[in-house]
């Protein structure tokens, strides 16, 4: 009986370790996804700011011509 209980306890420890590994992997994946979204958002914001700067430069050049 004791051996059976020991085996069950060992399996529970292994099962918990597997669950912890899976949860850790999911957390890392989610953090990676969030970082990728932050990078994409920053790139989009930079592109938008650059478009505004370019438009303002064009406007300034047009005013100088006039």
Secondary structure, 3 states (H helix, E strand, C coil): CHHHHHHHHHHHHHHHHHHHHHHHHHHHHHHHHHHHHHHHHHHHHHHHHHHHHHHHHHHHHHHHHC
